Amino acid sequence: MTSIRNSSKLFGYGALILAACCLLAYVPADTVLCQTAGGKSTDQKQTPTGDTIQDTHSAGVTVTRWVDPEGRVPIRYSEWKAQVGPAGPFEITLAKESPRLRGTGDGIKFCVVVNTTLYSQIQSYIDQYVLDLTGEGYDVEVHTTSGGTPEDLRAFLQGRYALGLVGCVFIGDLPIAWFETECWDGPDHEEFPCDLFYMDMDGVFNDMDFDGMYDMHSGNVVPEIWLGRLTASTLGMGGANEVTLLENYFTKNHLYRIGSFALNDRALVYIDDDWSHHSDWDQDVGLVYSQRTFVNDDYTTWASDYEGRLPQNYEFIQLCAHSSPYVNCFKNPSDQWSYTYNSEVKAINPLAHFYNLFACSNARYVSVDYMAGWYVFRQDYGLAALGSTKTGSMLEFDDFYGPFGQGETIGEAFRHWFAEQGAGGFASWQVCWYYGMTLIGDPTLVKLTFCVDTDGDGYGDPGHPLNTCPDDNCPTVWNPGQEDFDGDGIGDACDECTDTDDDGYGDPGFPVNTCAEDNCPDVYNPDQADSDNDGTGDACCCVDTTGNVDCDPGELVNIDDLTRMIDYLFISFEPVCCPAEANCDGDPEGIVDISDLTELIMYLFVSFAPLPECQTPVAGPTGSIIDHTGCKDFQRAAAPDSTPPDQDCIEYEYDGGSVLSIRHVNAGFNCCPVIVADIRFEGNTIVIEELDSLFEGGCDCLCLFDVDYEIGGLPPGEYRILVIEPYRAEEDPELDITVDLSSSPSGSHCVDRSRYPWGY
């Protein structure tokens, strides 16, 4: 199936040569569109001949091109080689090894390769990184290295791969493999770093002209391991230095992993003019983010507009723009260009963690102050950026976003994308598009704000343990407001019985209701008694003013009401049909006595002064679930301050007036539940009966969750809180606490549990 799929790609993209490379855009006098041809840098000004840059393969995708307003050109291999000098002998040493998880040695094999000199300066940060990875199920080896060639380093990785290695991160200055190609319609000669060399463990790389750069790749060419690169030595703007940048990066990395560094669960998809018709790229990003801002209008995509969006809090940004390592370039149909420089990215400090830079050479990490470096190594945000060290970039985005959206690491999603493109071998046009692709950042990162969200309203489908977004109270109907009028945990858009007073009859005005309409929606009255048949239940019998003692459907107050009052007080003593309407003196206690008779006589015959309004019935307390965590996986390292899994706890806090917040810590449910609870009030006892309503049959496992409840309309006093749990063994103690909210407005209570799903 894979080979057929890629054959169709090849057919769609055409043969090896891309369509004509023409500079068809007006470019300001200080702008250079740089190419290399015949092995020589071309840095002269070029004359535009039309309205667009057109280097395309036959599917019509314009190639990302080098555009630089200051006339800078790509550094060549020989120039770079002269700068770095002789490598010296290859040395590599095992500096640290993570403890085996539970002694099994079955963790994910991952290696950290760090420059030897650099390691001693950032060792404590590497140590924290290793702890984080170990807690997530990795077996980690840290190796320090110096000197050597790319072949030496690749041979080391191949040896570790034979022992189960799946991924690696390079930290600091390590050997760099360069590749050279003849591409596009020049043909243009390109020389660039190629990290595919370190990802493909069994392909054959050759340097046919013996100039130090590979120019042929054959055999099994798809990558077997994933790789990320943390290169900060070339970032010196504003006095920045490699050590400080890496220390700050690992601090951000740790905060992200423990959930203290979250951004909005949404993406910005920003596509400049030459690709503005590719709305399918926005849909590809939608495989990860249901909430996206898609900007592709030719007159909107402009440097100032892009820069204005960078601080607007997007977890992921996909940018499509012609560029160089130092600048992103935007044009409009009026033959004008605008620029976002690396210095502006550094100053703006964008609120984003991840980037896909469909932008020529933005990830060319051998260039001073390269753009991807400043997107990732900023002070406050930035964790990883995919990009190219040359022209071209990623295509077939769904092959990356699909696995990333399903919880794979960004490194594995990148490797999967590369493998899908190379299945059956890379065609020449694919070499030109893809061989410069690299990942700047930690490849083990996953999307923590993971959200399976069928209806696209920003709230997740219940029953997906990886979800970090809140559960949707109506997962099949778009309801971003999550309106839940009766607080029963089922959104109004899906609730077949919105029932505020929980008496089995529905509030009027909710068209989804299938239950009968409540004749007194604010007061619990399951009998729906209506003595005068006026459509208003006896529990809410007083509609306007007092005085209608005989419950006349017309609400008339006359001599008949006086007669009925006298009968009740002095003759038959038969209870009145609506005490609230007989309470003519407005007594707060609602007692009907001689003073009410006096007020009625005064109204009818003496002062004619209006009778008081009815006292509004006061509903009793109500309770609902307001939030809960996902499955708490104690097989991985929990936060140091978390409640151990052998403790089952209630934590409560009272606002002093009417709202009691209760958290049930380590509540046991099925791993794939729709978490619901029946909350009822029996005298001064608050009963929370947790119900395991399984999602699509549930999973064959149990799990612990934290569930937050809110009890409203609760006056101060002493209450018993009893939690009835679906998986508590009969011989185990109940989770039961008595609290005095007047004297102890907050507190907690725990019981020991050892039976599954509790315990270690």
C-alpha positions in Angstrom: 0.0 0.0 0.0 2.8 2.4 0.8 4.6 1.8 -2.5 1.4 2.4 -4.4 0.8 5.6 -2.5 4.2 7.0 -3.2 4.0 5.9 -6.8 0.9 8.1 -7.0 2.9 11.0 -5.4 5.6 10.5 -8.0 3.1 10.5 -10.8 1.4 13.6 -9.4 4.7 15.5 -9.0 6.1 14.4 -12.4 9.6 13.6 -13.4 12.8 14.8 -12.0 13.1 18.3 -13.4 11.0 21.0 -11.8 9.3 23.7 -13.7 11.2 26.8 -14.8 13.0 28.8 -12.1 12.0 32.4 -12.9 12.2 35.5 -10.9 8.8 36.8 -11.7 8.3 39.2 -8.9 9.2 42.8 -8.4 12.0 42.8 -5.9 13.2 46.0 -4.2 16.7 47.1 -5.2 18.2 46.0 -1.9 16.8 42.4 -2.2 18.7 39.5 -3.6 17.2 36.2 -4.5 20.3 34.0 -4.1 21.0 30.8 -5.9 24.2 28.9 -6.6 25.0 27.6 -10.0 27.8 25.5 -11.2 29.3 25.4 -7.8 29.8 29.2 -7.6 28.0 31.6 -5.3 25.8 34.1 -7.2 25.5 37.3 -5.2 24.8 39.9 -7.9 21.5 41.8 -8.1 18.9 40.0 -10.2 16.3 41.6 -12.4 12.7 40.6 -12.0 10.8 39.5 -15.0 7.2 39.1 -13.8 4.8 38.6 -10.9 5.9 35.5 -9.0 8.8 33.2 -8.1 8.1 30.0 -10.0 10.2 27.0 -9.2 7.6 24.2 -9.1 7.3 20.5 -9.5 4.5 19.4 -11.8 1.9 19.4 -9.0 2.2 23.2 -9.0 3.9 23.8 -5.6 6.2 26.7 -5.8 9.6 26.0 -4.3 10.7 28.0 -1.3 13.5 30.2 -2.4 16.3 32.2 -0.8 15.3 35.8 -0.5 17.5 38.1 1.5 17.1 42.0 1.5 20.8 42.4 2.5 22.3 40.3 -0.3 23.7 37.6 2.0 24.4 34.2 0.3 24.6 30.7 1.6 27.9 29.7 3.2 29.6 27.1 1.1 31.1 23.9 2.5 34.7 25.0 1.9 34.0 28.3 3.7 32.4 26.5 6.7 35.3 23.9 6.7 37.8 26.7 6.9 36.0 28.2 9.9 35.7 25.1 12.0 39.2 23.8 11.3 40.6 20.3 11.8 38.4 18.0 13.8 41.0 15.9 15.7 40.6 12.3 16.7 37.1 10.9 17.5 36.5 10.3 21.1 33.1 9.3 22.7 32.5 8.3 26.3 29.4 7.1 28.2 28.9 9.9 30.8 25.6 8.9 32.3 23.0 6.1 32.1 19.5 6.3 33.4 18.3 3.7 35.9 16.4 0.9 34.3 12.6 1.2 34.8 11.7 -1.2 37.6 14.7 -3.2 36.6 13.2 -4.4 33.3 15.4 -2.6 30.8 12.4 -2.4 28.6 12.3 1.4 28.2 12.6 3.3 25.0 16.2 3.4 24.0 17.3 7.0 23.5 20.7 8.6 23.4 22.0 12.1 24.2 25.2 13.0 22.4 26.7 16.2 23.7 29.9 18.1 23.0 32.5 17.1 25.7 33.5 20.7 26.6 29.9 21.8 26.7 28.7 19.0 28.9 30.6 20.1 32.0 29.0 23.5 31.8 25.4 22.3 31.5 25.6 18.9 33.3 23.0 19.7 35.9 20.4 20.6 33.2 21.2 17.4 31.3 20.7 15.5 34.6 17.2 16.9 35.0 16.4 16.1 31.4 17.5 12.5 31.9 15.2 12.3 35.0 12.3 13.6 33.0 12.9 11.1 30.2 13.3 8.2 32.6 10.0 9.1 34.3 8.3 8.9 30.8 9.6 5.4 30.1 12.9 6.0 28.4 16.2 4.2 28.9 18.7 7.0 28.4 22.4 7.0 27.6 24.4 10.3 27.7 27.6 10.3 25.7 30.1 13.0 25.5 32.1 13.4 22.3 34.8 15.4 20.6 36.6 15.4 17.3 35.9 12.8 14.6 34.1 12.8 11.3 30.4 12.4 10.4 31.3 8.8 9.5 32.6 8.2 13.0 29.5 9.5 14.7 27.2 7.6 12.3 29.1 4.4 13.0 28.5 4.9 16.7 24.8 5.4 16.2 24.6 2.3 14.0 26.1 0.3 16.9 23.6 1.6 19.3 20.8 1.1 16.8 21.8 -2.6 16.7 21.1 -2.6 20.4 17.6 -1.1 20.1 18.2 2.7 19.7 15.1 4.5 18.4 16.2 8.2 18.7 18.9 10.6 19.6 19.5 14.3 20.3 22.7 16.1 19.4 23.7 18.9 21.8 26.3 21.5 20.8 28.9 21.4 18.0 29.2 17.9 16.6 30.3 16.6 13.2 28.0 17.8 10.4 27.4 15.8 7.2 27.1 17.9 4.1 25.3 17.0 0.9 25.4 18.6 -2.6 22.8 18.5 -5.3 22.0 20.0 -8.7 18.4 21.1 -8.5 15.6 23.1 -10.1 15.9 24.4 -13.6 19.3 26.1 -13.4 20.4 23.6 -12.6 21.2 25.2 -9.2 24.1 23.8 -7.2 23.3 23.5 -3.5 25.5 22.6 -0.6 23.9 22.0 2.7 23.9 20.1 6.1 22.0 16.9 5.8 20.8 15.3 9.0 19.2 12.4 7.1 22.7 11.0 7.1 22.3 10.3 10.9 18.7 9.1 10.7 19.2 6.4 8.0 21.1 3.6 9.6 21.5 1.2 6.6 21.6 3.4 3.5 24.8 4.0 1.6 26.1 7.6 1.2 28.8 8.3 -1.3 31.0 11.2 -2.2 31.6 10.6 -5.9 33.8 13.6 -6.5 35.8 13.4 -3.2 35.1 17.0 -2.2 34.0 16.2 1.3 30.3 16.4 0.5 28.0 13.5 -0.2 26.3 13.5 -3.5 24.7 10.0 -3.8 22.4 8.1 -1.4 21.4 4.5 -2.3 20.1 1.3 -0.8 17.5 1.4 1.9 17.3 5.2 2.1 14.4 5.7 4.6 15.3 6.8 8.2 15.2 4.2 11.0 15.8 6.5 14.0 14.6 10.0 14.9 17.0 12.8 15.6 16.8 16.3 17.0 19.5 18.9 17.1 20.2 21.6 19.8 22.6 23.9 18.0 23.1 27.2 19.8 26.7 28.1 19.2 25.9 30.1 16.1 23.4 32.3 18.0 25.2 35.4 19.4 22.8 38.2 18.8 22.5 40.6 21.7 25.4 39.0 23.6 23.7 35.6 23.7 25.9 32.6 24.4 25.5 28.9 23.9 25.6 27.8 27.5 23.0 30.3 28.7 20.7 29.5 25.8 20.9 25.8 26.5 20.3 26.2 30.2 17.2 28.3 29.5 16.1 25.8 26.9 16.2 22.8 29.3 14.4 24.9 31.9 11.6 25.5 29.5 11.7 21.8 28.5 11.2 20.6 32.1 8.4 23.1 32.8 6.6 21.9 29.6 6.9 18.3 30.6 5.4 18.8 34.1 2.5 20.7 32.6 3.5 24.2 33.8 4.2 25.7 30.4 1.0 25.3 28.5 -0.2 27.6 25.7 -3.5 27.8 24.0 -4.5 24.5 22.2 -4.6 26.1 18.8 -2.4 26.7 15.7 -1.6 29.6 13.4 -1.4 28.6 9.7 0.2 31.5 7.9 0.6 31.0 4.1 2.1 33.7 1.8 1.0 34.4 -1.7 2.8 31.7 -3.7 1.0 28.9 -1.8 -2.2 30.8 -0.7 -4.4 28.4 -2.6 -3.3 25.4 -0.6 -6.2 25.3 1.9 -5.5 21.6 2.3 -2.4 22.5 4.3 -4.6 24.1 6.9 -6.7 20.9 7.0 -3.5 18.9 7.5 -2.7 21.0 10.6 -6.2 20.2 11.7 -5.2 16.7 12.3 -3.6 18.1 15.5 -5.4 21.3 16.2 -9.2 21.7 15.9 -8.8 25.4 16.6 -6.8 27.2 13.9 -6.3 30.7 12.5 -5.8 30.3 8.8 -4.3 33.4 7.1 -3.8 33.1 3.3 -5.2 36.3 1.8 -2.6 37.7 -0.6 -3.1 41.3 0.7 -3.1 40.2 4.4 0.0 38.2 4.5 2.6 40.9 5.3 5.4 41.2 7.8 3.6 43.6 10.1 0.5 41.4 10.2 2.6 38.2 10.8 4.5 39.9 13.6 1.3 41.1 15.2 0.0 37.5 15.4 3.2 36.0 17.0 2.3 37.1 20.6 -1.3 35.9 20.3 -0.7 32.5 22.0 -0.6 29.6 19.6 1.0 26.4 20.6 1.9 25.6 17.0 2.8 27.9 14.0 3.1 26.8 10.4 4.7 29.4 8.3 5.0 29.3 4.5 7.2 32.1 3.1 10.3 32.7 1.0 13.2 33.3 3.3 16.9 33.0 4.1 18.4 31.9 7.4 18.1 35.5 8.6 14.7 36.7 7.5 11.1 35.7 6.6 9.9 37.5 3.5 6.3 38.3 2.5 5.1 39.7 -0.8 1.7 40.9 -2.1 0.2 41.2 -5.5 1.3 44.9 -5.7 4.9 43.7 -6.3 6.1 44.7 -2.9 8.0 42.8 -0.2 8.2 43.1 3.6 10.5 41.3 6.1 10.5 39.8 9.5 14.1 39.6 10.7 15.7 37.2 13.2 16.2 40.2 15.5 12.5 40.9 15.4 11.6 37.3 16.3 14.0 37.6 19.2 12.5 40.9 20.4 8.8 39.9 19.9 9.3 36.6 21.9 6.4 34.8 20.2 4.0 32.8 22.3 4.4 29.4 20.6 6.2 26.1 21.3 6.3 24.4 18.0 7.0 25.5 14.4 6.9 24.0 10.9 9.0 26.5 8.9 8.2 26.0 5.2 10.8 28.7 4.6 14.0 28.4 2.6 17.0 27.7 4.8 15.4 28.9 8.1 16.9 25.8 9.8 20.4 26.2 8.3 22.1 25.9 11.6 25.6 26.6 10.3 24.5 30.2 9.6 25.0 32.9 12.3 21.7 33.7 14.1 19.6 31.4 12.0 15.9 31.9 12.2 14.8 28.5 13.5 17.4 28.9 16.3 15.8 32.1 17.4 12.3 30.7 17.2 13.4 27.9 19.5 16.0 29.4 21.8 14.1 32.4 22.9 13.9 33.5 26.5 10.3 32.5 27.4 8.9 30.1 24.8 9.9 27.9 21.9 10.7 24.2 22.0 11.1 22.7 18.5 11.1 23.8 14.9 11.0 21.7 11.7 12.7 23.3 8.7 15.2 23.0 5.9 18.8 23.9 5.6 18.3 24.7 1.9 15.6 25.5 -0.6 12.6 23.2 -0.6 10.8 22.0 2.6 8.1 19.6 3.8 5.3 18.5 1.5 2.6 15.9 2.2 2.1 17.5 5.6 -0.5 14.9 6.7 2.3 12.3 7.0 3.7 14.4 9.8 0.6 15.9 11.5 -1.2 12.6 11.5 1.1 10.8 13.9 1.9 14.0 15.9 -1.8 14.5 16.5 -2.1 10.9 17.7 0.4 11.3 20.5 3.7 10.4 18.8 6.8 12.4 19.7 7.7 15.2 17.3 10.8 13.3 16.4 9.0 10.1 15.5 6.3 12.0 13.6 9.2 13.6 11.6 10.9 10.3 11.0 7.5 8.8 9.9 7.0 11.7 7.4 10.6 11.2 6.0 10.0 7.4 5.7 6.7 7.8 3.9 8.3 10.1 1.3 11.2 7.8 0.8 9.3 4.5 0.6 10.5 2.9 -2.7 13.4 5.4 -2.9 13.7 9.2 -3.2 13.1 10.6 -6.7 15.5 13.4 -7.8 12.8 16.0 -7.2 12.3 14.6 -3.7 16.1 14.8 -2.9 15.9 18.5 -3.9 12.8 19.2 -1.8 13.5 17.1 1.3 17.2 16.3 2.0 17.8 19.5 3.9 15.0 18.8 6.4 16.0 18.8 10.1 14.5 19.2 13.5 15.8 21.9 15.8 14.8 20.9 19.3 14.2 18.0 21.6 12.7 15.1 19.5 11.1 13.4 22.5 8.5 16.1 23.0 4.9 15.3 22.5 1.8 17.5 22.2 0.7 17.7 25.8 -2.5 19.5 25.0 -3.7 16.4 23.2 -7.3 16.6 22.3 -9.5 14.1 20.4 -12.4 16.5 19.6 -15.0 15.1 17.1 -17.2 18.2 17.0 -14.3 20.6 16.9 -15.5 22.9 19.7 -12.3 22.7 21.7 -13.5 20.2 24.3 -12.4 16.5 24.0 -14.4 13.4 23.5 -14.8 11.5 26.8 -13.0 8.2 27.1 -9.6 9.2 25.6 -7.0 8.9 28.3 -4.4 11.0 26.4 -6.7 14.0 26.2 -5.5 17.0 28.2 -8.4 19.2 27.0 -11.5 19.3 29.2 -14.1 16.6 28.5 -16.9 17.7 26.2 -20.3 17.7 27.9 -21.9 17.2 24.5 -19.3 15.4 22.4 -21.4 15.0 19.2 -22.7 18.6 18.9 -20.6 21.8 18.6 -21.1 23.7 21.9 -18.0 25.8 22.6 -19.8 27.5 25.5 -20.5 24.1 27.2 -23.8 25.5 28.5 -25.2 23.2 31.2 -28.1 25.0 32.8 -29.0 22.3 35.3 -25.4 21.4 36.1 -25.9 17.7 35.5 -22.7 17.3 33.4 -24.7 16.9 30.2 -24.6 20.0 27.9 -27.9 21.7 27.0 -27.2 20.9 23.4 -27.5 17.2 24.2 -29.4 17.1 27.4 -32.7 15.3 26.8 -33.9 16.6 30.2 -32.5 19.9 31.4 -33.9 19.7 34.9 -32.6 22.4 37.4 -34.4 21.1 40.4 -33.7 17.4 39.6 -37.3 16.3 40.0 -37.5 14.4 36.7 -39.4 17.2 34.9 -37.7 19.5 32.4 -37.2 23.3 32.5 -39.3 25.2 29.9 -37.5 26.6 26.9 -35.1 23.8 26.2 -36.2 22.3 22.8 -34.0 19.2 23.1 -36.0 18.0 26.2 -37.9 14.8 25.8 -39.1 14.8 29.4 -42.4 16.5 30.5 -42.2 20.2 31.2 -41.9 21.1 34.9 -44.8 23.1 36.3 -42.4 24.5 38.9 -38.9 24.4 37.5 -37.0 26.0 40.4 -38.5 23.9 43.2 -38.2 20.1 43.6 -41.8 18.8 43.2 -41.8 15.3 41.6 -45.6 15.0 42.2 -46.2 18.0 40.0 -49.3 18.8 42.2 -51.4 21.6 40.8 -54.5 22.0 43.0 -56.1 24.8 40.9 -55.1 23.4 37.5 -53.6 26.7 36.4 -50.4 25.1 35.0 -48.3 26.3 37.9 -47.4 23.6 40.4 -48.4 24.1 44.0 -44.8 24.4 45.0 -44.6 27.6 42.9 -48.3 28.5 43.3 -47.8 32.1 44.2 -47.4 33.8 40.8 -47.6 37.5 41.6 -49.0 39.0 44.8 -50.4 37.4 47.9 -54.2 37.2 48.7 -55.5 34.6 46.3 -56.3 32.3 49.2 -58.9 30.2 47.3 -56.5 29.6 44.4 -58.7 31.2 41.8 -57.2 30.4 38.4 -57.8 34.1 37.5 -55.7 35.3 40.5 -58.6 37.5 41.7 -58.4 38.7 45.3 -62.0 39.2 46.6 -64.5 38.3 49.4 -64.2 34.6 48.5 -60.6 34.7 49.6 -61.6 36.3 52.9 -64.2 33.5 53.4 -61.6 30.9 52.7 -59.1 32.4 55.1 -61.8 32.5 57.9 -62.7 28.9 57.2 -59.0 27.9 57.5 -58.4 29.8 60.7 -61.6 29.3 62.7 -63.9 26.7 61.1 -62.7 23.7 59.1 -59.0 24.3 59.6 -58.6 22.6 56.2 -55.1 23.6 54.8 -55.1 26.2 52.1 -54.1 25.1 48.6 -51.2 27.6 48.4 -49.8 28.9 51.7 -47.5 31.3 49.9 -50.5 33.2 48.5 -52.3 33.1 51.9 -49.2 34.7 53.5 -50.8 38.2 53.2 -48.5 39.9 55.7 -45.3 38.8 53.9 -44.1 36.8 57.0 -40.5 35.5 56.0 -41.4 32.3 57.8 -44.4 31.8 55.6 -46.8 31.2 58.6 -50.5 31.8 57.9 -52.2 33.3 61.0 -54.6 36.0 62.2 -52.2 38.8 61.0 -52.8 37.6 57.5 -56.5 37.8 58.0 -56.1 41.4 59.3 -54.0 42.4 56.2 -56.6 40.9 53.8 -59.4 42.8 55.5 -57.4 46.0 55.4 -56.8 45.5 51.7 -60.4 44.7 50.8 -62.3 47.2 53.0 -60.1 49.8 54.8 -56.8 51.1 53.4 -56.8 49.3 50.0 -53.0 49.2 50.3 -51.4 46.7 47.9 -50.6 43.3 49.5 -46.9 42.2 49.5 -45.4 40.2 46.7 -45.1 36.5 47.2 -41.9 35.2 48.8 -39.9 33.4 46.0 -39.4 29.7 46.9 -35.9 29.0 47.8 -34.4 25.9 46.0 -32.3 23.6 48.1 -28.6 23.0 47.4 -27.4 21.6 44.1 -24.3 19.8 43.1 -22.4 19.0 39.9 -19.1 17.8 38.4 -17.1 20.8 37.2 -13.9 19.1 36.0 -11.7 16.0 36.2 -8.2 15.0 35.2 -7.3 12.3 32.8 -6.0 8.9 33.9 -3.2 9.4 36.4 -0.5 7.0 35.2 1.5 6.2 38.3 3.7 3.9 36.3 5.5 7.0 35.2 7.0 9.5 37.6 4.4 11.5 39.3 5.0 15.0 40.5 6.7 14.9 43.9 3.8 16.6 45.6 1.1 14.3 44.2 -1.1 12.1 46.4 0.2 8.5 46.4 -2.0 6.0 44.6 -2.7 4.0 47.9 -4.6 7.1 49.3 -8.2 7.8 48.5 -9.0 11.4 49.6 -11.5 14.2 49.9 -10.3 17.8 49.8 -12.8 20.5 50.5 -13.0 24.3 50.6 -16.0 26.5 51.5 -16.4 30.1 50.4 -18.1 31.1 53.7 -21.5 31.8 52.0 -23.0 29.1 49.8 -20.4 27.3 47.6 -18.6 24.2 48.7 -15.8 22.9 46.4 -14.9 19.2 46.8 -12.1 17.4 45.1 -12.1 13.6 45.1 -8.4 12.6 44.7 -7.7 9.2 43.3 -11.2 8.3 42.4 -11.4 4.9 40.8 -13.1 4.6 37.4 -12.7 2.5 34.2 -9.8 3.7 32.0 -12.3 4.9 29.3 -15.2 6.4 31.3 -17.8 9.1 31.0 -17.4 10.3 34.6 -20.8 11.1 36.1 -22.1 11.3 39.6 -25.5 11.3 41.3 -25.3 14.1 43.9 -28.2 14.2 46.4 -28.9 15.7 49.8 -30.4 13.6 52.6 -30.9 16.0 55.5 -27.4 17.2 56.3 -25.7 14.5 54.4 -24.2 15.2 50.9 -24.2 12.0 49.0 -21.9 11.8 46.0 -22.6 8.5 44.2 -20.0 8.1 41.5 -21.2 6.2 38.4 -19.0 4.5 35.9 -20.9 5.2 32.6 -18.6 3.5 30.1 -17.7 5.0 26.8 -18.3 2.5 23.9 -18.1 -0.4 26.3 -15.1 0.9 28.2 -11.5 -0.5 28.4 -10.2 -3.6 30.1 -8.6 -1.7 32.9 -9.2 0.7 35.8 -7.5 4.0 36.5 -7.4 6.8 39.0 -8.7 10.3 38.4 -9.1 13.5 40.4 -12.7 14.7 40.2 -13.9 18.2 41.1 -17.4 18.9 42.4 -19.2 22.1 43.3 -22.1 22.3 45.8 -24.1 25.5 45.5 -26.8 27.0 47.7 -25.3 25.5 50.8 -25.6 27.6 54.0 -22.9 27.3 56.7 -23.3 24.4 59.1 -22.2 20.9 59.9 -22.5 18.4 57.1 -21.5 14.8 56.4 -19.9 14.1 53.0 -20.3 10.5 51.8 -18.7 9.3 48.5 -20.1 6.1 47.1 -17.5 4.6 44.8 -18.1 2.0 42.1 -14.9 -0.1 42.7 -14.5 0.1 46.5 -14.4 -3.4 48.0 -17.1 -3.9 50.6 -14.5 -4.6 53.4 -12.7 -1.3 52.7 -13.7 1.8 54.6 -16.1 4.3 53.0 -14.8 7.7 52.0 -16.8 9.5 54.7 -16.2 12.8 56.5 -18.2 15.1 58.7 -17.2 18.8 58.5 -18.3 22.0 60.2 -18.1 24.6 57.5 -18.6 27.4 60.0 -15.4 26.7 61.9 -13.4 24.7 59.4 -14.0 26.0 55.9 -11.2 23.8 54.3 -9.6 20.5 55.0 -9.0 17.0 53.8 -9.6 13.4 54.7 -7.9 10.2 53.3 -8.4 6.5 53.7 -5.9 3.8 52.8 -6.6 1.6 49.7 -4.6 -1.3 48.5 -6.9 -3.1 46.0 -6.7 -2.4 42.3 -6.9 0.3 40.9 -5.4 1.8 44.1 -2.0 0.9 45.5 1.3 0.6 43.7 
